[in-house]
Amino acid sequence: MFLLNRNNNNPALKKYYKTYCKILAKVIKEAKRLSYNNRILKSDNKVKTTWNIINELSGKQHSTNVIQKLRTEGSLLTNQYDIVEAFNKYFSSIIGQTNRNNPDNPSYDTLFAYSYLDLDNGNYYPPLVF
């Protein structure tokens, strides 16, 4: 067994070490390639799996944060549907508060929150024709 230290200037040992590192790098690269190929081949959605691999390699992994619990109005919600409804109720209710707090904004009926989509200071766009 060879021992490698700073004082050991054995050229044969350095050559062996560099050669071994190159071989190891090639083996690792090939193992990754085979692993990615297997993931794609076994996948039901090959395009999505391919993009997931690309994103992993480029460091663009998306994290999905799912809210498990939400405390609102003294109750603890754990059902995903109830949590979504609580958020919907909250954001729907603040539209009226936003209108009242902004004097530059004309008052609109909060039941018709989509009326904001109609506002464009009179700049209407022509319909798209295909």
Backbone atoms as SQL, in Angstrom:
CREATE TABLE atoms (id INTEGER PRIMARY KEY, chain TEXT, resi INTEGER, resn TEXT, atom TEXT, x REAL, y REAL, z REAL);
INSERT INTO atoms VALUES
  (1, 'A', 1, 'MET', 'N', 0.841, -1.171, 0.000),
  (2, 'A', 1, 'MET', 'CA', 0.000, 0.000, 0.000),
  (3, 'A', 1, 'MET', 'C', 0.890, 1.239, 0.000),
  (4, 'A', 2, 'PHE', 'N', 0.506, 2.185, -0.835),
  (5, 'A', 2, 'PHE', 'CA', 1.268, 3.433, -0.933),
  (6, 'A', 2, 'PHE', 'C', 0.692, 4.469, 0.003),
  (7, 'A', 3, 'LEU', 'N', 1.541, 5.202, 0.648),
  (8, 'A', 3, 'LEU', 'CA', 1.106, 6.306, 1.485),
  (9, 'A', 3, 'LEU', 'C', 1.454, 7.600, 0.775),
  (10, 'A', 4, 'LEU', 'N', 0.497, 8.493, 0.715),
  (11, 'A', 4, 'LEU', 'CA', 0.712, 9.755, 0.032),
  (12, 'A', 4, 'LEU', 'C', 0.815, 10.855, 1.071),
  (13, 'A', 5, 'ASN', 'N', 1.915, 11.558, 1.059),
  (14, 'A', 5, 'ASN', 'CA', 2.057, 12.716, 1.925),
  (15, 'A', 5, 'ASN', 'C', 2.778, 13.810, 1.163),
  (16, 'A', 6, 'ARG', 'N', 2.939, 14.950, 1.782),
  (17, 'A', 6, 'ARG', 'CA', 3.525, 16.104, 1.088),
  (18, 'A', 6, 'ARG', 'C', 4.994, 15.890, 0.753),
  (19, 'A', 7, 'ASN', 'N', 5.682, 15.154, 1.562),
  (20, 'A', 7, 'ASN', 'CA', 7.114, 14.958, 1.347),
  (21, 'A', 7, 'ASN', 'C', 7.413, 13.859, 0.342),
  (22, 'A', 8, 'ASN', 'N', 6.416, 13.076, -0.043),
  (23, 'A', 8, 'ASN', 'CA', 6.613, 11.968, -0.958),
  (24, 'A', 8, 'ASN', 'C', 6.501, 12.491, -2.385),
  (25, 'A', 9, 'ASN', 'N', 7.598, 12.578, -3.082),
  (26, 'A', 9, 'ASN', 'CA', 7.614, 13.070, -4.463),
  (27, 'A', 9, 'ASN', 'C', 7.830, 11.928, -5.443),
  (28, 'A', 10, 'ASN', 'N', 7.264, 10.793, -5.158),
  (29, 'A', 10, 'ASN', 'CA', 7.404, 9.621, -6.009),
  (30, 'A', 10, 'ASN', 'C', 6.588, 9.845, -7.286),
  (31, 'A', 11, 'PRO', 'N', 7.239, 9.974, -8.447),
  (32, 'A', 11, 'PRO', 'CA', 6.515, 10.235, -9.691),
  (33, 'A', 11, 'PRO', 'C', 5.590, 9.083, -10.092),
  (34, 'A', 12, 'ALA', 'N', 5.973, 7.861, -9.806),
  (35, 'A', 12, 'ALA', 'CA', 5.132, 6.722, -10.166),
  (36, 'A', 12, 'ALA', 'C', 3.850, 6.733, -9.353),
  (37, 'A', 13, 'LEU', 'N', 3.948, 7.108, -8.092),
  (38, 'A', 13, 'LEU', 'CA', 2.778, 7.179, -7.228),
  (39, 'A', 13, 'LEU', 'C', 1.821, 8.285, -7.685),
  (40, 'A', 14, 'LYS', 'N', 2.373, 9.435, -8.055),
  (41, 'A', 14, 'LYS', 'CA', 1.547, 10.546, -8.541),
  (42, 'A', 14, 'LYS', 'C', 0.837, 10.154, -9.835),
  (43, 'A', 15, 'LYS', 'N', 1.555, 9.472, -10.722),
  (44, 'A', 15, 'LYS', 'CA', 0.962, 9.041, -11.989),
  (45, 'A', 15, 'LYS', 'C', -0.173, 8.050, -11.732),
  (46, 'A', 16, 'TYR', 'N', 0.083, 7.102, -10.817),
  (47, 'A', 16, 'TYR', 'CA', -0.945, 6.122, -10.460),
  (48, 'A', 16, 'TYR', 'C', -2.174, 6.833, -9.891),
  (49, 'A', 17, 'TYR', 'N', -1.946, 7.776, -9.007),
  (50, 'A', 17, 'TYR', 'CA', -3.041, 8.523, -8.375),
  (51, 'A', 17, 'TYR', 'C', -3.859, 9.287, -9.413),
  (52, 'A', 18, 'LYS', 'N', -3.202, 10.001, -10.305),
  (53, 'A', 18, 'LYS', 'CA', -3.902, 10.778, -11.333),
  (54, 'A', 18, 'LYS', 'C', -4.681, 9.869, -12.280),
  (55, 'A', 19, 'THR', 'N', -4.072, 8.750, -12.649),
  (56, 'A', 19, 'THR', 'CA', -4.755, 7.795, -13.531),
  (57, 'A', 19, 'THR', 'C', -5.995, 7.228, -12.853),
  (58, 'A', 20, 'TYR', 'N', -5.854, 6.879, -11.577),
  (59, 'A', 20, 'TYR', 'CA', -6.981, 6.343, -10.819),
  (60, 'A', 20, 'TYR', 'C', -8.099, 7.377, -10.708),
  (61, 'A', 21, 'CYS', 'N', -7.746, 8.647, -10.458),
  (62, 'A', 21, 'CYS', 'CA', -8.759, 9.709, -10.364),
  (63, 'A', 21, 'CYS', 'C', -9.518, 9.869, -11.671),
  (64, 'A', 22, 'LYS', 'N', -8.812, 9.789, -12.797),
  (65, 'A', 22, 'LYS', 'CA', -9.461, 9.896, -14.111),
  (66, 'A', 22, 'LYS', 'C', -10.420, 8.729, -14.346),
  (67, 'A', 23, 'ILE', 'N', -9.972, 7.530, -13.991),
  (68, 'A', 23, 'ILE', 'CA', -10.829, 6.347, -14.161),
  (69, 'A', 23, 'ILE', 'C', -12.056, 6.454, -13.272),
  (70, 'A', 24, 'LEU', 'N', -11.849, 6.864, -12.023),
  (71, 'A', 24, 'LEU', 'CA', -12.965, 7.012, -11.095),
  (72, 'A', 24, 'LEU', 'C', -13.964, 8.055, -11.602),
  (73, 'A', 25, 'ALA', 'N', -13.485, 9.171, -12.126),
  (74, 'A', 25, 'ALA', 'CA', -14.365, 10.207, -12.656),
  (75, 'A', 25, 'ALA', 'C', -15.195, 9.675, -13.820),
  (76, 'A', 26, 'LYS', 'N', -14.556, 8.873, -14.688),
  (77, 'A', 26, 'LYS', 'CA', -15.286, 8.279, -15.816),
  (78, 'A', 26, 'LYS', 'C', -16.343, 7.297, -15.335),
  (79, 'A', 27, 'VAL', 'N', -16.013, 6.497, -14.333),
  (80, 'A', 27, 'VAL', 'CA', -16.965, 5.518, -13.786),
  (81, 'A', 27, 'VAL', 'C', -18.164, 6.238, -13.167),
  (82, 'A', 28, 'ILE', 'N', -17.901, 7.295, -12.405),
  (83, 'A', 28, 'ILE', 'CA', -18.989, 8.055, -11.780),
  (84, 'A', 28, 'ILE', 'C', -19.879, 8.696, -12.850),
  (85, 'A', 29, 'LYS', 'N', -19.256, 9.276, -13.865),
  (86, 'A', 29, 'LYS', 'CA', -20.009, 9.911, -14.952),
  (87, 'A', 29, 'LYS', 'C', -20.899, 8.886, -15.668),
  (88, 'A', 30, 'GLU', 'N', -20.356, 7.717, -15.945),
  (89, 'A', 30, 'GLU', 'CA', -21.125, 6.674, -16.627),
  (90, 'A', 30, 'GLU', 'C', -22.247, 6.142, -15.737),
  (91, 'A', 31, 'ALA', 'N', -21.988, 6.004, -14.432),
  (92, 'A', 31, 'ALA', 'CA', -23.026, 5.538, -13.509),
  (93, 'A', 31, 'ALA', 'C', -24.179, 6.537, -13.446),
  (94, 'A', 32, 'LYS', 'N', -23.861, 7.824, -13.415),
  (95, 'A', 32, 'LYS', 'CA', -24.914, 8.844, -13.425),
  (96, 'A', 32, 'LYS', 'C', -25.718, 8.778, -14.715),
  (97, 'A', 33, 'ARG', 'N', -25.022, 8.639, -15.844),
  (98, 'A', 33, 'ARG', 'CA', -25.707, 8.569, -17.136),
  (99, 'A', 33, 'ARG', 'C', -26.667, 7.375, -17.182),
  (100, 'A', 34, 'LEU', 'N', -26.205, 6.224, -16.711),
  (101, 'A', 34, 'LEU', 'CA', -27.054, 5.032, -16.682),
  (102, 'A', 34, 'LEU', 'C', -28.248, 5.225, -15.743),
  (103, 'A', 35, 'SER', 'N', -28.004, 5.862, -14.609),
  (104, 'A', 35, 'SER', 'CA', -29.087, 6.122, -13.656),
  (105, 'A', 35, 'SER', 'C', -30.151, 7.029, -14.276),
  (106, 'A', 36, 'TYR', 'N', -29.716, 8.097, -14.935),
  (107, 'A', 36, 'TYR', 'CA', -30.668, 9.011, -15.582),
  (108, 'A', 36, 'TYR', 'C', -31.430, 8.304, -16.697),
  (109, 'A', 37, 'ASN', 'N', -30.728, 7.496, -17.487),
  (110, 'A', 37, 'ASN', 'CA', -31.401, 6.743, -18.557),
  (111, 'A', 37, 'ASN', 'C', -32.455, 5.809, -17.990),
  (112, 'A', 38, 'ASN', 'N', -32.134, 5.110, -16.894),
  (113, 'A', 38, 'ASN', 'CA', -33.098, 4.201, -16.268),
  (114, 'A', 38, 'ASN', 'C', -34.311, 4.966, -15.753),
  (115, 'A', 39, 'ARG', 'N', -34.082, 6.123, -15.128),
  (116, 'A', 39, 'ARG', 'CA', -35.208, 6.938, -14.636),
  (117, 'A', 39, 'ARG', 'C', -36.127, 7.337, -15.778),
  (118, 'A', 40, 'ILE', 'N', -35.536, 7.728, -16.897),
  (119, 'A', 40, 'ILE', 'CA', -36.348, 8.154, -18.044),
  (120, 'A', 40, 'ILE', 'C', -37.088, 6.972, -18.643),
  (121, 'A', 41, 'LEU', 'N', -36.405, 5.841, -18.812),
  (122, 'A', 41, 'LEU', 'CA', -37.032, 4.668, -19.420),
  (123, 'A', 41, 'LEU', 'C', -38.178, 4.125, -18.575),
  (124, 'A', 42, 'LYS', 'N', -38.055, 4.171, -17.248),
  (125, 'A', 42, 'LYS', 'CA', -39.084, 3.641, -16.360),
  (126, 'A', 42, 'LYS', 'C', -40.223, 4.626, -16.107),
  (127, 'A', 43, 'SER', 'N', -40.062, 5.844, -16.562),
  (128, 'A', 43, 'SER', 'CA', -41.031, 6.890, -16.287),
  (129, 'A', 43, 'SER', 'C', -42.245, 6.789, -17.201),
  (130, 'A', 44, 'ASP', 'N', -43.417, 7.176, -16.656),
  (131, 'A', 44, 'ASP', 'CA', -44.625, 7.260, -17.478),
  (132, 'A', 44, 'ASP', 'C', -44.631, 8.537, -18.310),
  (133, 'A', 45, 'ASN', 'N', -44.049, 9.603, -17.763),
  (134, 'A', 45, 'ASN', 'CA', -43.990, 10.884, -18.456),
  (135, 'A', 45, 'ASN', 'C', -42.517, 11.211, -18.685),
  (136, 'A', 46, 'LYS', 'N', -42.000, 10.800, -19.836),
  (137, 'A', 46, 'LYS', 'CA', -40.577, 10.907, -20.114),
  (138, 'A', 46, 'LYS', 'C', -40.106, 12.358, -20.235),
  (139, 'A', 47, 'VAL', 'N', -40.949, 13.212, -20.792),
  (140, 'A', 47, 'VAL', 'CA', -40.566, 14.621, -20.941),
  (141, 'A', 47, 'VAL', 'C', -40.424, 15.285, -19.574),
  (142, 'A', 48, 'LYS', 'N', -41.399, 15.041, -18.693),
  (143, 'A', 48, 'LYS', 'CA', -41.344, 15.632, -17.357),
  (144, 'A', 48, 'LYS', 'C', -40.141, 15.120, -16.584),
  (145, 'A', 49, 'THR', 'N', -39.872, 13.826, -16.671),
  (146, 'A', 49, 'THR', 'CA', -38.731, 13.248, -15.980),
  (147, 'A', 49, 'THR', 'C', -37.428, 13.828, -16.515),
  (148, 'A', 50, 'THR', 'N', -37.350, 13.999, -17.831),
  (149, 'A', 50, 'THR', 'CA', -36.153, 14.591, -18.426),
  (150, 'A', 50, 'THR', 'C', -35.935, 16.003, -17.907),
  (151, 'A', 51, 'TRP', 'N', -36.996, 16.795, -17.854),
  (152, 'A', 51, 'TRP', 'CA', -36.864, 18.164, -17.341),
  (153, 'A', 51, 'TRP', 'C', -36.524, 18.172, -15.850),
  (154, 'A', 52, 'ASN', 'N', -37.053, 17.226, -15.099),
  (155, 'A', 52, 'ASN', 'CA', -36.691, 17.136, -13.681),
  (156, 'A', 52, 'ASN', 'C', -35.200, 16.861, -13.514),
  (157, 'A', 53, 'ILE', 'N', -34.663, 15.983, -14.351),
  (158, 'A', 53, 'ILE', 'CA', -33.234, 15.674, -14.307),
  (159, 'A', 53, 'ILE', 'C', -32.416, 16.906, -14.690),
  (160, 'A', 54, 'ILE', 'N', -32.838, 17.599, -15.739),
  (161, 'A', 54, 'ILE', 'CA', -32.133, 18.812, -16.167),
  (162, 'A', 54, 'ILE', 'C', -32.130, 19.848, -15.049),
  (163, 'A', 55, 'ASN', 'N', -33.283, 20.018, -14.402),
  (164, 'A', 55, 'ASN', 'CA', -33.364, 20.989, -13.307),
  (165, 'A', 55, 'ASN', 'C', -32.501, 20.577, -12.118),
  (166, 'A', 56, 'GLU', 'N', -32.432, 19.287, -11.833),
  (167, 'A', 56, 'GLU', 'CA', -31.561, 18.806, -10.755),
  (168, 'A', 56, 'GLU', 'C', -30.102, 19.126, -11.071),
  (169, 'A', 57, 'LEU', 'N', -29.693, 18.854, -12.303),
  (170, 'A', 57, 'LEU', 'CA', -28.302, 19.065, -12.685),
  (171, 'A', 57, 'LEU', 'C', -27.931, 20.536, -12.737),
  (172, 'A', 58, 'SER', 'N', -28.905, 21.376, -13.058),
  (173, 'A', 58, 'SER', 'CA', -28.615, 22.810, -13.133),
  (174, 'A', 58, 'SER', 'C', -28.833, 23.511, -11.801),
  (175, 'A', 59, 'GLY', 'N', -29.287, 22.766, -10.796),
  (176, 'A', 59, 'GLY', 'CA', -29.485, 23.351, -9.473),
  (177, 'A', 59, 'GLY', 'C', -30.800, 24.085, -9.328),
  (178, 'A', 60, 'LYS', 'N', -31.726, 23.861, -10.221),
  (179, 'A', 60, 'LYS', 'CA', -33.024, 24.549, -10.176),
  (180, 'A', 60, 'LYS', 'C', -34.101, 23.602, -9.644),
  (181, 'A', 61, 'GLN', 'N', -33.926, 23.157, -8.437),
  (182, 'A', 61, 'GLN', 'CA', -34.934, 22.284, -7.855),
  (183, 'A', 61, 'GLN', 'C', -36.013, 23.129, -7.223),
  (184, 'A', 62, 'HIS', 'N', -37.244, 22.764, -7.505),
  (185, 'A', 62, 'HIS', 'CA', -38.387, 23.482, -6.965),
  (186, 'A', 62, 'HIS', 'C', -38.852, 22.782, -5.698),
  (187, 'A', 63, 'SER', 'N', -39.045, 23.566, -4.690),
  (188, 'A', 63, 'SER', 'CA', -39.567, 22.981, -3.468),
  (189, 'A', 63, 'SER', 'C', -41.058, 23.272, -3.396),
  (190, 'A', 64, 'THR', 'N', -41.789, 22.289, -3.014),
  (191, 'A', 64, 'THR', 'CA', -43.225, 22.478, -2.869),
  (192, 'A', 64, 'THR', 'C', -43.535, 22.507, -1.389),
  (193, 'A', 65, 'ASN', 'N', -44.041, 23.613, -0.958),
  (194, 'A', 65, 'ASN', 'CA', -44.425, 23.757, 0.438),
  (195, 'A', 65, 'ASN', 'C', -45.931, 23.610, 0.535),
  (196, 'A', 66, 'VAL', 'N', -46.360, 22.545, 1.148),
  (197, 'A', 66, 'VAL', 'CA', -47.775, 22.304, 1.338),
  (198, 'A', 66, 'VAL', 'C', -48.113, 22.675, 2.774),
  (199, 'A', 67, 'ILE', 'N', -49.107, 23.522, 2.920),
  (200, 'A', 67, 'ILE', 'CA', -49.529, 23.926, 4.252),
  (201, 'A', 67, 'ILE', 'C', -50.323, 22.776, 4.853),
  (202, 'A', 68, 'GLN', 'N', -49.828, 22.249, 5.946),
  (203, 'A', 68, 'GLN', 'CA', -50.468, 21.111, 6.598),
  (204, 'A', 68, 'GLN', 'C', -51.538, 21.548, 7.578),
  (205, 'A', 69, 'LYS', 'N', -51.299, 22.685, 8.258),
  (206, 'A', 69, 'LYS', 'CA', -52.231, 23.174, 9.279),
  (207, 'A', 69, 'LYS', 'C', -52.358, 24.680, 9.159),
  (208, 'A', 70, 'LEU', 'N', -53.545, 25.176, 9.502),
  (209, 'A', 70, 'LEU', 'CA', -53.778, 26.614, 9.511),
  (210, 'A', 70, 'LEU', 'C', -54.712, 26.940, 10.658),
  (211, 'A', 71, 'ARG', 'N', -54.267, 27.858, 11.494),
  (212, 'A', 71, 'ARG', 'CA', -55.103, 28.300, 12.605),
  (213, 'A', 71, 'ARG', 'C', -55.782, 29.589, 12.185),
  (214, 'A', 72, 'THR', 'N', -57.111, 29.585, 12.194),
  (215, 'A', 72, 'THR', 'CA', -57.872, 30.760, 11.806),
  (216, 'A', 72, 'THR', 'C', -59.119, 30.865, 12.666),
  (217, 'A', 73, 'GLU', 'N', -59.375, 32.059, 13.144),
  (218, 'A', 73, 'GLU', 'CA', -60.567, 32.344, 13.951),
  (219, 'A', 73, 'GLU', 'C', -60.741, 31.339, 15.091),
  (220, 'A', 74, 'GLY', 'N', -59.646, 30.969, 15.735),
  (221, 'A', 74, 'GLY', 'CA', -59.711, 30.082, 16.893),
  (222, 'A', 74, 'GLY', 'C', -59.826, 28.608, 16.563),
  (223, 'A', 75, 'SER', 'N', -59.856, 28.231, 15.296),
  (224, 'A', 75, 'SER', 'CA', -59.945, 26.802, 14.964),
  (225, 'A', 75, 'SER', 'C', -58.715, 26.389, 14.164),
  (226, 'A', 76, 'LEU', 'N', -58.376, 25.111, 14.260),
  (227, 'A', 76, 'LEU', 'CA', -57.229, 24.562, 13.558),
  (228, 'A', 76, 'LEU', 'C', -57.737, 23.760, 12.364),
  (229, 'A', 77, 'LEU', 'N', -57.337, 24.178, 11.168),
  (230, 'A', 77, 'LEU', 'CA', -57.766, 23.492, 9.948),
  (231, 'A', 77, 'LEU', 'C', -56.651, 22.564, 9.482),
  (232, 'A', 78, 'THR', 'N', -57.005, 21.317, 9.140),
  (233, 'A', 78, 'THR', 'CA', -56.024, 20.368, 8.618),
  (234, 'A', 78, 'THR', 'C', -56.420, 19.836, 7.249),
  (235, 'A', 79, 'ASN', 'N', -57.674, 19.949, 6.887),
  (236, 'A', 79, 'ASN', 'CA', -58.160, 19.508, 5.587),
  (237, 'A', 79, 'ASN', 'C', -57.714, 20.522, 4.536),
  (238, 'A', 80, 'GLN', 'N', -57.098, 20.055, 3.450),
  (239, 'A', 80, 'GLN', 'CA', -56.580, 20.947, 2.421),
  (240, 'A', 80, 'GLN', 'C', -57.688, 21.812, 1.802),
  (241, 'A', 81, 'TYR', 'N', -58.862, 21.247, 1.612),
  (242, 'A', 81, 'TYR', 'CA', -59.982, 22.004, 1.049),
  (243, 'A', 81, 'TYR', 'C', -60.376, 23.148, 1.986),
  (244, 'A', 82, 'ASP', 'N', -60.438, 22.876, 3.276),
  (245, 'A', 82, 'ASP', 'CA', -60.788, 23.912, 4.255),
  (246, 'A', 82, 'ASP', 'C', -59.732, 25.017, 4.310),
  (247, 'A', 83, 'ILE', 'N', -58.462, 24.630, 4.189),
  (248, 'A', 83, 'ILE', 'CA', -57.383, 25.616, 4.191),
  (249, 'A', 83, 'ILE', 'C', -57.497, 26.528, 2.970),
  (250, 'A', 84, 'VAL', 'N', -57.757, 25.935, 1.812),
  (251, 'A', 84, 'VAL', 'CA', -57.913, 26.730, 0.587),
  (252, 'A', 84, 'VAL', 'C', -59.100, 27.677, 0.718),
  (253, 'A', 85, 'GLU', 'N', -60.193, 27.196, 1.266),
  (254, 'A', 85, 'GLU', 'CA', -61.376, 28.043, 1.446),
  (255, 'A', 85, 'GLU', 'C', -61.095, 29.196, 2.414),
  (256, 'A', 86, 'ALA', 'N', -60.294, 28.934, 3.457),
  (257, 'A', 86, 'ALA', 'CA', -59.954, 29.992, 4.409),
  (258, 'A', 86, 'ALA', 'C', -59.126, 31.078, 3.730),
  (259, 'A', 87, 'PHE', 'N', -58.160, 30.670, 2.908),
  (260, 'A', 87, 'PHE', 'CA', -57.374, 31.657, 2.163),
  (261, 'A', 87, 'PHE', 'C', -58.262, 32.439, 1.193),
  (262, 'A', 88, 'ASN', 'N', -59.138, 31.738, 0.500),
  (263, 'A', 88, 'ASN', 'CA', -60.048, 32.386, -0.441),
  (264, 'A', 88, 'ASN', 'C', -60.923, 33.414, 0.277),
  (265, 'A', 89, 'LYS', 'N', -61.454, 33.034, 1.412),
  (266, 'A', 89, 'LYS', 'CA', -62.296, 33.946, 2.186),
  (267, 'A', 89, 'LYS', 'C', -61.509, 35.180, 2.620),
  (268, 'A', 90, 'TYR', 'N', -60.286, 34.965, 3.092),
  (269, 'A', 90, 'TYR', 'CA', -59.464, 36.075, 3.556),
  (270, 'A', 90, 'TYR', 'C', -59.153, 37.044, 2.417),
  (271, 'A', 91, 'PHE', 'N', -58.640, 36.527, 1.303),
  (272, 'A', 91, 'PHE', 'CA', -58.237, 37.410, 0.216),
  (273, 'A', 91, 'PHE', 'C', -59.437, 38.062, -0.464),
  (274, 'A', 92, 'SER', 'N', -60.581, 37.395, -0.451),
  (275, 'A', 92, 'SER', 'CA', -61.788, 38.023, -0.996),
  (276, 'A', 92, 'SER', 'C', -62.264, 39.156, -0.097),
  (277, 'A', 93, 'SER', 'N', -62.072, 39.018, 1.204),
  (278, 'A', 93, 'SER', 'CA', -62.560, 40.042, 2.128),
  (279, 'A', 93, 'SER', 'C', -61.677, 41.287, 2.133),
  (280, 'A', 94, 'ILE', 'N', -60.392, 41.168, 1.839),
  (281, 'A', 94, 'ILE', 'CA', -59.526, 42.338, 1.924),
  (282, 'A', 94, 'ILE', 'C', -59.656, 43.255, 0.723),
  (283, 'A', 95, 'ILE', 'N', -60.350, 42.801, -0.322),
  (284, 'A', 95, 'ILE', 'CA', -60.508, 43.670, -1.491),
  (285, 'A', 95, 'ILE', 'C', -61.299, 44.915, -1.131),
  (286, 'A', 96, 'GLY', 'N', -62.336, 44.755, -0.302),
  (287, 'A', 96, 'GLY', 'CA', -63.127, 45.916, 0.122),
  (288, 'A', 96, 'GLY', 'C', -62.315, 46.858, 0.987),
  (289, 'A', 97, 'GLN', 'N', -61.497, 46.304, 1.866),
  (290, 'A', 97, 'GLN', 'CA', -60.651, 47.130, 2.722),
  (291, 'A', 97, 'GLN', 'C', -59.637, 47.905, 1.888),
  (292, 'A', 98, 'THR', 'N', -59.102, 47.280, 0.873),
  (293, 'A', 98, 'THR', 'CA', -58.128, 47.945, 0.009),
  (294, 'A', 98, 'THR', 'C', -58.769, 49.119, -0.704),
  (295, 'A', 99, 'ASN', 'N', -59.993, 48.929, -1.184),
  (296, 'A', 99, 'ASN', 'CA', -60.687, 50.014, -1.881),
  (297, 'A', 99, 'ASN', 'C', -60.981, 51.176, -0.939),
  (298, 'A', 100, 'ARG', 'N', -61.403, 50.869, 0.275),
  (299, 'A', 100, 'ARG', 'CA', -61.737, 51.933, 1.225),
  (300, 'A', 100, 'ARG', 'C', -60.501, 52.708, 1.662),
  (301, 'A', 101, 'ASN', 'N', -59.355, 52.034, 1.744),
  (302, 'A', 101, 'ASN', 'CA', -58.126, 52.671, 2.212),
  (303, 'A', 101, 'ASN', 'C', -57.393, 53.441, 1.128),
  (304, 'A', 102, 'ASN', 'N', -57.796, 53.309, -0.110),
  (305, 'A', 102, 'ASN', 'CA', -57.125, 53.982, -1.213),
  (306, 'A', 102, 'ASN', 'C', -58.056, 55.050, -1.783),
  (307, 'A', 103, 'PRO', 'N', -57.839, 56.320, -1.461),
  (308, 'A', 103, 'PRO', 'CA', -58.752, 57.366, -1.924),
  (309, 'A', 103, 'PRO', 'C', -58.696, 57.585, -3.432),
  (310, 'A', 104, 'ASP', 'N', -57.631, 57.185, -4.086),
  (311, 'A', 104, 'ASP', 'CA', -57.539, 57.353, -5.537),
  (312, 'A', 104, 'ASP', 'C', -58.358, 56.318, -6.287),
  (313, 'A', 105, 'ASN', 'N', -58.747, 55.271, -5.600),
  (314, 'A', 105, 'ASN', 'CA', -59.474, 54.178, -6.220),
  (315, 'A', 105, 'ASN', 'C', -60.963, 54.380, -6.009),
  (316, 'A', 106, 'PRO', 'N', -61.764, 54.386, -7.061),
  (317, 'A', 106, 'PRO', 'CA', -63.204, 54.504, -6.862),
  (318, 'A', 106, 'PRO', 'C', -63.747, 53.273, -6.148),
  (319, 'A', 107, 'SER', 'N', -64.831, 53.453, -5.420),
  (320, 'A', 107, 'SER', 'CA', -65.407, 52.357, -4.661),
  (321, 'A', 107, 'SER', 'C', -66.181, 51.429, -5.585),
  (322, 'A', 108, 'TYR', 'N', -65.895, 50.143, -5.484),
  (323, 'A', 108, 'TYR', 'CA', -66.584, 49.135, -6.286),
  (324, 'A', 108, 'TYR', 'C', -67.225, 48.121, -5.346),
  (325, 'A', 109, 'ASP', 'N', -68.266, 47.514, -5.810),
  (326, 'A', 109, 'ASP', 'CA', -68.950, 46.493, -5.035),
  (327, 'A', 109, 'ASP', 'C', -68.010, 45.301, -4.865),
  (328, 'A', 110, 'THR', 'N', -67.782, 44.887, -3.628),
  (329, 'A', 110, 'THR', 'CA', -66.833, 43.799, -3.384),
  (330, 'A', 110, 'THR', 'C', -67.344, 42.458, -3.892),
  (331, 'A', 111, 'LEU', 'N', -68.640, 42.355, -4.141),
  (332, 'A', 111, 'LEU', 'CA', -69.142, 41.104, -4.694),
  (333, 'A', 111, 'LEU', 'C', -68.688, 40.924, -6.132),
  (334, 'A', 112, 'PHE', 'N', -68.339, 42.004, -6.774),
  (335, 'A', 112, 'PHE', 'CA', -67.900, 41.927, -8.168),
  (336, 'A', 112, 'PHE', 'C', -66.416, 42.298, -8.253),
  (337, 'A', 113, 'ALA', 'N', -65.605, 41.500, -7.592),
  (338, 'A', 113, 'ALA', 'CA', -64.164, 41.774, -7.555),
  (339, 'A', 113, 'ALA', 'C', -63.550, 41.710, -8.938),
  (340, 'A', 114, 'TYR', 'N', -64.168, 40.977, -9.832),
  (341, 'A', 114, 'TYR', 'CA', -63.624, 40.866, -11.173),
  (342, 'A', 114, 'TYR', 'C', -63.805, 42.147, -11.985),
  (343, 'A', 115, 'SER', 'N', -64.530, 43.114, -11.438),
  (344, 'A', 115, 'SER', 'CA', -64.689, 44.372, -12.151),
  (345, 'A', 115, 'SER', 'C', -63.343, 45.076, -12.308),
  (346, 'A', 116, 'TYR', 'N', -62.355, 44.722, -11.484),
  (347, 'A', 116, 'TYR', 'CA', -61.024, 45.287, -11.654),
  (348, 'A', 116, 'TYR', 'C', -60.453, 44.940, -13.021),
  (349, 'A', 117, 'LEU', 'N', -60.843, 43.804, -13.530),
  (350, 'A', 117, 'LEU', 'CA', -60.336, 43.404, -14.838),
  (351, 'A', 117, 'LEU', 'C', -60.864, 44.316, -15.939),
  (352, 'A', 118, 'ASP', 'N', -62.036, 44.898, -15.712),
  (353, 'A', 118, 'ASP', 'CA', -62.618, 45.780, -16.712),
  (354, 'A', 118, 'ASP', 'C', -62.007, 47.175, -16.696),
  (355, 'A', 119, 'LEU', 'N', -61.332, 47.526, -15.617),
  (356, 'A', 119, 'LEU', 'CA', -60.735, 48.855, -15.513),
  (357, 'A', 119, 'LEU', 'C', -59.445, 48.913, -16.307),
  (358, 'A', 120, 'ASP', 'N', -59.357, 49.862, -17.161),
  (359, 'A', 120, 'ASP', 'CA', -58.098, 50.082, -17.859),
  (360, 'A', 120, 'ASP', 'C', -58.053, 51.524, -18.329),
  (361, 'A', 121, 'ASN', 'N', -58.698, 52.405, -17.564),
  (362, 'A', 121, 'ASN', 'CA', -58.734, 53.824, -17.895),
  (363, 'A', 121, 'ASN', 'C', -59.206, 54.081, -19.324),
  (364, 'A', 122, 'GLY', 'N', -60.143, 53.285, -19.773),
  (365, 'A', 122, 'GLY', 'CA', -60.709, 53.491, -21.098),
  (366, 'A', 122, 'GLY', 'C', -59.896, 52.891, -22.221),
  (367, 'A', 123, 'ASN', 'N', -58.781, 52.262, -21.925),
  (368, 'A', 123, 'ASN', 'CA', -57.969, 51.640, -22.974),
  (369, 'A', 123, 'ASN', 'C', -58.459, 50.211, -23.184),
  (370, 'A', 124, 'TYR', 'N', -59.294, 50.039, -24.166),
  (371, 'A', 124, 'TYR', 'CA', -59.821, 48.717, -24.458),
  (372, 'A', 124, 'TYR', 'C', -59.048, 48.133, -25.626),
  (373, 'A', 125, 'TYR', 'N', -58.779, 46.861, -25.522),
  (374, 'A', 125, 'TYR', 'CA', -58.008, 46.198, -26.561),
  (375, 'A', 125, 'TYR', 'C', -58.973, 45.512, -27.521),
  (376, 'A', 126, 'PRO', 'N', -58.652, 45.529, -28.808),
  (377, 'A', 126, 'PRO', 'CA', -59.532, 44.860, -29.766),
  (378, 'A', 126, 'PRO', 'C', -59.518, 43.365, -29.557),
  (379, 'A', 127, 'PRO', 'N', -60.622, 42.689, -29.873),
  (380, 'A', 127, 'PRO', 'CA', -60.655, 41.239, -29.697),
  (381, 'A', 127, 'PRO', 'C', -59.659, 40.557, -30.642),
  (382, 'A', 128, 'LEU', 'N', -59.146, 39.423, -30.182),
  (383, 'A', 128, 'LEU', 'CA', -58.224, 38.654, -31.005),
  (384, 'A', 128, 'LEU', 'C', -59.018, 37.889, -32.054),
  (385, 'A', 129, 'VAL', 'N', -58.547, 37.911, -33.268),
  (386, 'A', 129, 'VAL', 'CA', -59.190, 37.175, -34.360),
  (387, 'A', 129, 'VAL', 'C', -58.178, 36.167, -34.896),
  (388, 'A', 130, 'PHE', 'N', -58.595, 34.923, -34.945),
  (389, 'A', 130, 'PHE', 'CA', -57.707, 33.895, -35.441),
  (390, 'A', 130, 'PHE', 'C', -58.099, 33.492, -36.843);
